[in-house]
């Protein structure tokens, strides 16, 4: 039985950052723990014992961690603004590794943009995401079809998708993070055009 505290996700769990979990359990691979949900980046000030949602998070996170390893090999998630990437770097400091695969889908970058950028010594693949989900975007990126997943349970599906993502050849242009910030557009209001 793989326990979260014996993986790189353990510290984030202790800090109360792993929220809205769709999956938070061992996967089909021996010694591997999977997480699908949100990772809180900035907490709101709490008054007394009330629980408030975080100011912002990495949403729709797809990740796995191996028991006994101190880092996460692969992670995909959604950021409402590229500007939050510095928070990703500091919150996940020590949990990410220079040779890891990290995909961040952002709301406020050009819909045709695809590039790599570094925060510290960690490289992030930055991709657009509009009106879609990280799961669907990652499937498209990896060239997978939903029929490929039919026979798997939730943990097996996550293993299959992230194994494919790790094997991807994504040699996008590398740009300095500051350039990415200059290129980003305004953050779109998610609730705009929604029926009331």
Secondary structure, DSSP 4 states (H G I P E B T S, - for coil): ---GGGSTTHHHHHTT-EEEEEEEEE-SSTTEEEEEEEEEEEPPPPPTT-----SEEEEEEEEEEETT-SSEEEEEEEES-GGGHHHHHHHTTTTEEEEEEEEEEETTS-TT-EEEEEETTEEEEEEE-SSS-HHHHHHHHHT--GGGGTT--HHHHHHHHHHHHHT----PEE--HHHHHHH--PPPPTTTT---
